[in-house]
Amino acid sequence: MEQACDGNPDVPPLNHGRLGWFVDRLEQHKVQVAKETVRKWFAGETRPRHPAMKALAQILKIDEGWLSAGRAPDLSEA
């Protein structure tokens, strides 16, 4: 998730409101989470459930499979 955030100009820098920004954006997608939950995602302590994962992928404008698996899609066969 860090890699997706660091490459996205819309996401605030780490320690500058990033967790709250995600809470706000997820609420716009009808996903209610606490700031502590988002912190745990970034720390690798827990993983987002499907509704949150889907919303995160939309917010970050990235592939949900890539976000979930942590691997970039194979574009060599495209």
Jmol script that loads the backbone (N, CA, C; Angstrom):
load data "model"
ATOM      1  N   MET A   1       0.827  -1.184   0.000  1.00  0.00           N
ATOM      2  CA  MET A   1       0.000   0.000   0.000  1.00  0.00           C
ATOM      3  C   MET A   1       0.874   1.251   0.000  1.00  0.00           C
ATOM      4  N   GLU A   2       2.012   1.181   0.683  1.00  0.00           N
ATOM      5  CA  GLU A   2       2.919   2.332   0.711  1.00  0.00           C
ATOM      6  C   GLU A   2       3.335   2.723  -0.704  1.00  0.00           C
ATOM      7  N   GLN A   3       3.687   1.726  -1.512  1.00  0.00           N
ATOM      8  CA  GLN A   3       4.142   1.997  -2.871  1.00  0.00           C
ATOM      9  C   GLN A   3       3.048   2.685  -3.682  1.00  0.00           C
ATOM     10  N   ALA A   4       1.829   2.235  -3.546  1.00  0.00           N
ATOM     11  CA  ALA A   4       0.716   2.846  -4.273  1.00  0.00           C
ATOM     12  C   ALA A   4       0.486   4.278  -3.814  1.00  0.00           C
ATOM     13  N   CYS A   5       0.652   4.529  -2.534  1.00  0.00           N
ATOM     14  CA  CYS A   5       0.442   5.878  -1.989  1.00  0.00           C
ATOM     15  C   CYS A   5       1.554   6.828  -2.400  1.00  0.00           C
ATOM     16  N   ASP A   6       2.787   6.349  -2.307  1.00  0.00           N
ATOM     17  CA  ASP A   6       3.925   7.206  -2.624  1.00  0.00           C
ATOM     18  C   ASP A   6       3.931   7.622  -4.088  1.00  0.00           C
ATOM     19  N   GLY A   7       3.336   6.814  -4.954  1.00  0.00           N
ATOM     20  CA  GLY A   7       3.286   7.149  -6.367  1.00  0.00           C
ATOM     21  C   GLY A   7       2.049   7.930  -6.770  1.00  0.00           C
ATOM     22  N   ASN A   8       1.216   8.292  -5.808  1.00  0.00           N
ATOM     23  CA  ASN A   8      -0.034   8.982  -6.110  1.00  0.00           C
ATOM     24  C   ASN A   8       0.029  10.419  -5.586  1.00  0.00           C
ATOM     25  N   PRO A   9      -0.061  11.405  -6.481  1.00  0.00           N
ATOM     26  CA  PRO A   9       0.049  12.802  -6.047  1.00  0.00           C
ATOM     27  C   PRO A   9      -1.126  13.288  -5.190  1.00  0.00           C
ATOM     28  N   ASP A  10      -2.239  12.568  -5.177  1.00  0.00           N
ATOM     29  CA  ASP A  10      -3.405  12.973  -4.383  1.00  0.00           C
ATOM     30  C   ASP A  10      -3.265  12.610  -2.901  1.00  0.00           C
ATOM     31  N   VAL A  11      -2.419  11.635  -2.598  1.00  0.00           N
ATOM     32  CA  VAL A  11      -2.293  11.125  -1.232  1.00  0.00           C
ATOM     33  C   VAL A  11      -1.312  11.995  -0.443  1.00  0.00           C
ATOM     34  N   PRO A  12      -1.725  12.469   0.730  1.00  0.00           N
ATOM     35  CA  PRO A  12      -0.806  13.270   1.554  1.00  0.00           C
ATOM     36  C   PRO A  12       0.422  12.457   1.968  1.00  0.00           C
ATOM     37  N   PRO A  13       1.531  13.131   2.225  1.00  0.00           N
ATOM     38  CA  PRO A  13       2.733  12.421   2.676  1.00  0.00           C
ATOM     39  C   PRO A  13       2.502  11.734   4.018  1.00  0.00           C
ATOM     40  N   LEU A  14       3.303  10.714   4.264  1.00  0.00           N
ATOM     41  CA  LEU A  14       3.266  10.017   5.540  1.00  0.00           C
ATOM     42  C   LEU A  14       3.525  11.023   6.653  1.00  0.00           C
ATOM     43  N   ASN A  15       2.808  10.903   7.745  1.00  0.00           N
ATOM     44  CA  ASN A  15       2.901  11.808   8.904  1.00  0.00           C
ATOM     45  C   ASN A  15       2.382  13.215   8.615  1.00  0.00           C
ATOM     46  N   HIS A  16       1.630  13.375   7.549  1.00  0.00           N
ATOM     47  CA  HIS A  16       1.017  14.668   7.230  1.00  0.00           C
ATOM     48  C   HIS A  16      -0.459  14.497   6.881  1.00  0.00           C
ATOM     49  N   GLY A  17      -1.151  13.667   7.652  1.00  0.00           N
ATOM     50  CA  GLY A  17      -2.584  13.504   7.468  1.00  0.00           C
ATOM     51  C   GLY A  17      -3.009  12.354   6.589  1.00  0.00           C
ATOM     52  N   ARG A  18      -2.087  11.453   6.268  1.00  0.00           N
ATOM     53  CA  ARG A  18      -2.411  10.354   5.360  1.00  0.00           C
ATOM     54  C   ARG A  18      -3.519   9.458   5.905  1.00  0.00           C
ATOM     55  N   LEU A  19      -3.450   9.073   7.176  1.00  0.00           N
ATOM     56  CA  LEU A  19      -4.453   8.153   7.730  1.00  0.00           C
ATOM     57  C   LEU A  19      -5.843   8.773   7.728  1.00  0.00           C
ATOM     58  N   GLY A  20      -5.943  10.016   8.171  1.00  0.00           N
ATOM     59  CA  GLY A  20      -7.231  10.709   8.167  1.00  0.00           C
ATOM     60  C   GLY A  20      -7.766  10.907   6.763  1.00  0.00           C
ATOM     61  N   TRP A  21      -6.864  11.160   5.819  1.00  0.00           N
ATOM     62  CA  TRP A  21      -7.258  11.325   4.418  1.00  0.00           C
ATOM     63  C   TRP A  21      -7.935  10.048   3.921  1.00  0.00           C
ATOM     64  N   PHE A  22      -7.347   8.888   4.262  1.00  0.00           N
ATOM     65  CA  PHE A  22      -7.946   7.621   3.846  1.00  0.00           C
ATOM     66  C   PHE A  22      -9.294   7.389   4.511  1.00  0.00           C
ATOM     67  N   VAL A  23      -9.412   7.702   5.788  1.00  0.00           N
ATOM     68  CA  VAL A  23     -10.694   7.547   6.482  1.00  0.00           C
ATOM     69  C   VAL A  23     -11.763   8.377   5.773  1.00  0.00           C
ATOM     70  N   ASP A  24     -11.438   9.620   5.441  1.00  0.00           N
ATOM     71  CA  ASP A  24     -12.393  10.499   4.751  1.00  0.00           C
ATOM     72  C   ASP A  24     -12.769   9.956   3.379  1.00  0.00           C
ATOM     73  N   ARG A  25     -11.787   9.520   2.610  1.00  0.00           N
ATOM     74  CA  ARG A  25     -12.065   9.013   1.258  1.00  0.00           C
ATOM     75  C   ARG A  25     -12.876   7.725   1.314  1.00  0.00           C
ATOM     76  N   LEU A  26     -12.567   6.858   2.261  1.00  0.00           N
ATOM     77  CA  LEU A  26     -13.322   5.617   2.391  1.00  0.00           C
ATOM     78  C   LEU A  26     -14.768   5.893   2.773  1.00  0.00           C
ATOM     79  N   GLU A  27     -15.004   6.883   3.626  1.00  0.00           N
ATOM     80  CA  GLU A  27     -16.378   7.263   3.978  1.00  0.00           C
ATOM     81  C   GLU A  27     -17.146   7.703   2.737  1.00  0.00           C
ATOM     82  N   GLN A  28     -16.483   8.380   1.814  1.00  0.00           N
ATOM     83  CA  GLN A  28     -17.129   8.791   0.565  1.00  0.00           C
ATOM     84  C   GLN A  28     -17.535   7.582  -0.273  1.00  0.00           C
ATOM     85  N   HIS A  29     -16.864   6.447  -0.061  1.00  0.00           N
ATOM     86  CA  HIS A  29     -17.190   5.199  -0.755  1.00  0.00           C
ATOM     87  C   HIS A  29     -18.069   4.290   0.111  1.00  0.00           C
ATOM     88  N   LYS A  30     -18.660   4.875   1.168  1.00  0.00           N
ATOM     89  CA  LYS A  30     -19.570   4.154   2.070  1.00  0.00           C
ATOM     90  C   LYS A  30     -18.873   3.039   2.847  1.00  0.00           C
ATOM     91  N   VAL A  31     -17.578   3.219   3.128  1.00  0.00           N
ATOM     92  CA  VAL A  31     -16.820   2.267   3.937  1.00  0.00           C
ATOM     93  C   VAL A  31     -16.384   3.000   5.201  1.00  0.00           C
ATOM     94  N   GLN A  32     -16.872   2.532   6.348  1.00  0.00           N
ATOM     95  CA  GLN A  32     -16.566   3.166   7.628  1.00  0.00           C
ATOM     96  C   GLN A  32     -15.415   2.422   8.310  1.00  0.00           C
ATOM     97  N   VAL A  33     -14.317   3.116   8.546  1.00  0.00           N
ATOM     98  CA  VAL A  33     -13.187   2.536   9.266  1.00  0.00           C
ATOM     99  C   VAL A  33     -12.612   3.583  10.211  1.00  0.00           C
ATOM    100  N   ALA A  34     -11.946   3.110  11.236  1.00  0.00           N
ATOM    101  CA  ALA A  34     -11.265   4.002  12.177  1.00  0.00           C
ATOM    102  C   ALA A  34      -9.848   4.280  11.681  1.00  0.00           C
ATOM    103  N   LYS A  35      -9.300   5.384  12.138  1.00  0.00           N
ATOM    104  CA  LYS A  35      -7.926   5.729  11.786  1.00  0.00           C
ATOM    105  C   LYS A  35      -6.965   4.618  12.221  1.00  0.00           C
ATOM    106  N   GLU A  36      -7.255   4.000  13.357  1.00  0.00           N
ATOM    107  CA  GLU A  36      -6.415   2.901  13.857  1.00  0.00           C
ATOM    108  C   GLU A  36      -6.433   1.713  12.901  1.00  0.00           C
ATOM    109  N   THR A  37      -7.568   1.462  12.275  1.00  0.00           N
ATOM    110  CA  THR A  37      -7.664   0.378  11.297  1.00  0.00           C
ATOM    111  C   THR A  37      -6.757   0.658  10.112  1.00  0.00           C
ATOM    112  N   VAL A  38      -6.792   1.877   9.614  1.00  0.00           N
ATOM    113  CA  VAL A  38      -5.936   2.252   8.483  1.00  0.00           C
ATOM    114  C   VAL A  38      -4.467   2.144   8.890  1.00  0.00           C
ATOM    115  N   ARG A  39      -4.153   2.555  10.102  1.00  0.00           N
ATOM    116  CA  ARG A  39      -2.772   2.450  10.584  1.00  0.00           C
ATOM    117  C   ARG A  39      -2.309   0.992  10.563  1.00  0.00           C
ATOM    118  N   LYS A  40      -3.194   0.080  10.986  1.00  0.00           N
ATOM    119  CA  LYS A  40      -2.850  -1.340  10.998  1.00  0.00           C
ATOM    120  C   LYS A  40      -2.625  -1.872   9.587  1.00  0.00           C
ATOM    121  N   TRP A  41      -3.391  -1.371   8.614  1.00  0.00           N
ATOM    122  CA  TRP A  41      -3.166  -1.779   7.225  1.00  0.00           C
ATOM    123  C   TRP A  41      -1.765  -1.384   6.781  1.00  0.00           C
ATOM    124  N   PHE A  42      -1.387  -0.145   7.061  1.00  0.00           N
ATOM    125  CA  PHE A  42      -0.072   0.339   6.649  1.00  0.00           C
ATOM    126  C   PHE A  42       1.055  -0.370   7.392  1.00  0.00           C
ATOM    127  N   ALA A  43       0.808  -0.752   8.638  1.00  0.00           N
ATOM    128  CA  ALA A  43       1.827  -1.443   9.431  1.00  0.00           C
ATOM    129  C   ALA A  43       1.916  -2.930   9.080  1.00  0.00           C
ATOM    130  N   GLY A  44       0.974  -3.425   8.277  1.00  0.00           N
ATOM    131  CA  GLY A  44       0.966  -4.828   7.908  1.00  0.00           C
ATOM    132  C   GLY A  44       0.412  -5.738   8.991  1.00  0.00           C
ATOM    133  N   GLU A  45      -0.260  -5.153   9.975  1.00  0.00           N
ATOM    134  CA  GLU A  45      -0.833  -5.942  11.067  1.00  0.00           C
ATOM    135  C   GLU A  45      -2.134  -6.617  10.656  1.00  0.00           C
ATOM    136  N   THR A  46      -2.882  -5.986   9.781  1.00  0.00           N
ATOM    137  CA  THR A  46      -4.132  -6.542   9.257  1.00  0.00           C
ATOM    138  C   THR A  46      -4.231  -6.186   7.782  1.00  0.00           C
ATOM    139  N   ARG A  47      -5.195  -6.810   7.117  1.00  0.00           N
ATOM    140  CA  ARG A  47      -5.450  -6.515   5.701  1.00  0.00           C
ATOM    141  C   ARG A  47      -6.886  -6.018   5.556  1.00  0.00           C
ATOM    142  N   PRO A  48      -7.113  -5.110   4.624  1.00  0.00           N
ATOM    143  CA  PRO A  48      -8.483  -4.635   4.402  1.00  0.00           C
ATOM    144  C   PRO A  48      -9.382  -5.766   3.913  1.00  0.00           C
ATOM    145  N   ARG A  49     -10.622  -5.763   4.361  1.00  0.00           N
ATOM    146  CA  ARG A  49     -11.617  -6.705   3.833  1.00  0.00           C
ATOM    147  C   ARG A  49     -12.011  -6.249   2.439  1.00  0.00           C
ATOM    148  N   HIS A  50     -12.733  -7.117   1.733  1.00  0.00           N
ATOM    149  CA  HIS A  50     -13.013  -6.854   0.320  1.00  0.00           C
ATOM    150  C   HIS A  50     -13.649  -5.490   0.038  1.00  0.00           C
ATOM    151  N   PRO A  51     -14.700  -5.077   0.744  1.00  0.00           N
ATOM    152  CA  PRO A  51     -15.279  -3.762   0.406  1.00  0.00           C
ATOM    153  C   PRO A  51     -14.265  -2.626   0.547  1.00  0.00           C
ATOM    154  N   ALA A  52     -13.450  -2.693   1.584  1.00  0.00           N
ATOM    155  CA  ALA A  52     -12.436  -1.651   1.782  1.00  0.00           C
ATOM    156  C   ALA A  52     -11.342  -1.759   0.726  1.00  0.00           C
ATOM    157  N   MET A  53     -10.927  -2.973   0.385  1.00  0.00           N
ATOM    158  CA  MET A  53      -9.885  -3.176  -0.625  1.00  0.00           C
ATOM    159  C   MET A  53     -10.343  -2.624  -1.972  1.00  0.00           C
ATOM    160  N   LYS A  54     -11.593  -2.898  -2.320  1.00  0.00           N
ATOM    161  CA  LYS A  54     -12.144  -2.399  -3.581  1.00  0.00           C
ATOM    162  C   LYS A  54     -12.162  -0.874  -3.588  1.00  0.00           C
ATOM    163  N   ALA A  55     -12.606  -0.273  -2.490  1.00  0.00           N
ATOM    164  CA  ALA A  55     -12.647   1.189  -2.391  1.00  0.00           C
ATOM    165  C   ALA A  55     -11.242   1.777  -2.431  1.00  0.00           C
ATOM    166  N   LEU A  56     -10.288   1.149  -1.743  1.00  0.00           N
ATOM    167  CA  LEU A  56      -8.909   1.637  -1.755  1.00  0.00           C
ATOM    168  C   LEU A  56      -8.334   1.632  -3.165  1.00  0.00           C
ATOM    169  N   ALA A  57      -8.596   0.568  -3.907  1.00  0.00           N
ATOM    170  CA  ALA A  57      -8.108   0.496  -5.286  1.00  0.00           C
ATOM    171  C   ALA A  57      -8.706   1.626  -6.126  1.00  0.00           C
ATOM    172  N   GLN A  58      -9.977   1.913  -5.933  1.00  0.00           N
ATOM    173  CA  GLN A  58     -10.611   3.011  -6.668  1.00  0.00           C
ATOM    174  C   GLN A  58     -10.032   4.354  -6.251  1.00  0.00           C
ATOM    175  N   ILE A  59      -9.826   4.547  -4.967  1.00  0.00           N
ATOM    176  CA  ILE A  59      -9.277   5.802  -4.457  1.00  0.00           C
ATOM    177  C   ILE A  59      -7.870   6.030  -5.004  1.00  0.00           C
ATOM    178  N   LEU A  60      -7.065   4.968  -5.007  1.00  0.00           N
ATOM    179  CA  LEU A  60      -5.679   5.075  -5.454  1.00  0.00           C
ATOM    180  C   LEU A  60      -5.528   4.954  -6.968  1.00  0.00           C
ATOM    181  N   LYS A  61      -6.638   4.618  -7.646  1.00  0.00           N
ATOM    182  CA  LYS A  61      -6.643   4.459  -9.102  1.00  0.00           C
ATOM    183  C   LYS A  61      -5.644   3.389  -9.547  1.00  0.00           C
ATOM    184  N   ILE A  62      -5.714   2.245  -8.850  1.00  0.00           N
ATOM    185  CA  ILE A  62      -4.843   1.123  -9.175  1.00  0.00           C
ATOM    186  C   ILE A  62      -5.667  -0.152  -9.253  1.00  0.00           C
ATOM    187  N   ASP A  63      -5.062  -1.202  -9.781  1.00  0.00           N
ATOM    188  CA  ASP A  63      -5.713  -2.491  -9.925  1.00  0.00           C
ATOM    189  C   ASP A  63      -5.924  -3.140  -8.552  1.00  0.00           C
ATOM    190  N   GLU A  64      -7.124  -3.596  -8.292  1.00  0.00           N
ATOM    191  CA  GLU A  64      -7.442  -4.209  -6.997  1.00  0.00           C
ATOM    192  C   GLU A  64      -6.607  -5.460  -6.750  1.00  0.00           C
ATOM    193  N   GLY A  65      -6.381  -6.249  -7.789  1.00  0.00           N
ATOM    194  CA  GLY A  65      -5.556  -7.450  -7.652  1.00  0.00           C
ATOM    195  C   GLY A  65      -4.130  -7.119  -7.259  1.00  0.00           C
ATOM    196  N   TRP A  66      -3.587  -6.073  -7.865  1.00  0.00           N
ATOM    197  CA  TRP A  66      -2.232  -5.640  -7.517  1.00  0.00           C
ATOM    198  C   TRP A  66      -2.175  -5.195  -6.063  1.00  0.00           C
ATOM    199  N   LEU A  67      -3.161  -4.427  -5.643  1.00  0.00           N
ATOM    200  CA  LEU A  67      -3.198  -3.946  -4.266  1.00  0.00           C
ATOM    201  C   LEU A  67      -3.332  -5.113  -3.289  1.00  0.00           C
ATOM    202  N   SER A  68      -4.175  -6.064  -3.621  1.00  0.00           N
ATOM    203  CA  SER A  68      -4.417  -7.206  -2.748  1.00  0.00           C
ATOM    204  C   SER A  68      -3.212  -8.143  -2.668  1.00  0.00           C
ATOM    205  N   ALA A  69      -2.615  -8.437  -3.819  1.00  0.00           N
ATOM    206  CA  ALA A  69      -1.507  -9.391  -3.862  1.00  0.00           C
ATOM    207  C   ALA A  69      -0.151  -8.741  -3.636  1.00  0.00           C
ATOM    208  N   GLY A  70      -0.076  -7.443  -3.872  1.00  0.00           N
ATOM    209  CA  GLY A  70       1.198  -6.755  -3.708  1.00  0.00           C
ATOM    210  C   GLY A  70       2.154  -6.966  -4.855  1.00  0.00           C
ATOM    211  N   ARG A  71       1.646  -7.472  -5.979  1.00  0.00           N
ATOM    212  CA  ARG A  71       2.481  -7.697  -7.153  1.00  0.00           C
ATOM    213  C   ARG A  71       1.908  -6.934  -8.328  1.00  0.00           C
ATOM    214  N   ALA A  72       2.793  -6.352  -9.108  1.00  0.00           N
ATOM    215  CA  ALA A  72       2.365  -5.621 -10.296  1.00  0.00           C
ATOM    216  C   ALA A  72       1.798  -6.604 -11.314  1.00  0.00           C
ATOM    217  N   PRO A  73       0.796  -6.181 -12.084  1.00  0.00           N
ATOM    218  CA  PRO A  73       0.239  -7.066 -13.102  1.00  0.00           C
ATOM    219  C   PRO A  73       1.269  -7.359 -14.182  1.00  0.00           C
ATOM    220  N   ASP A  74       1.224  -8.560 -14.747  1.00  0.00           N
ATOM    221  CA  ASP A  74       2.128  -8.951 -15.823  1.00  0.00           C
ATOM    222  C   ASP A  74       1.601  -8.378 -17.129  1.00  0.00           C
ATOM    223  N   LEU A  75       2.305  -7.405 -17.658  1.00  0.00           N
ATOM    224  CA  LEU A  75       1.876  -6.744 -18.890  1.00  0.00           C
ATOM    225  C   LEU A  75       2.583  -7.306 -20.111  1.00  0.00           C
ATOM    226  N   SER A  76       3.433  -8.304 -19.938  1.00  0.00           N
ATOM    227  CA  SER A  76       4.207  -8.837 -21.055  1.00  0.00           C
ATOM    228  C   SER A  76       3.340  -9.556 -22.075  1.00  0.00           C
ATOM    229  N   GLU A  77       2.167 -10.027 -21.668  1.00  0.00           N
ATOM    230  CA  GLU A  77       1.293 -10.744 -22.590  1.00  0.00           C
ATOM    231  C   GLU A  77       0.212  -9.856 -23.173  1.00  0.00           C
ATOM    232  N   ALA A  78       0.276  -8.572 -22.913  1.00  0.00           N
ATOM    233  CA  ALA A  78      -0.741  -7.640 -23.408  1.00  0.00           C
ATOM    234  C   ALA A  78      -0.521  -7.321 -24.864  1.00  0.00           C
TER     235      ALA A  78
END
end "model"
wireframe off; spacefill off
backbone 0.3
color backbone group
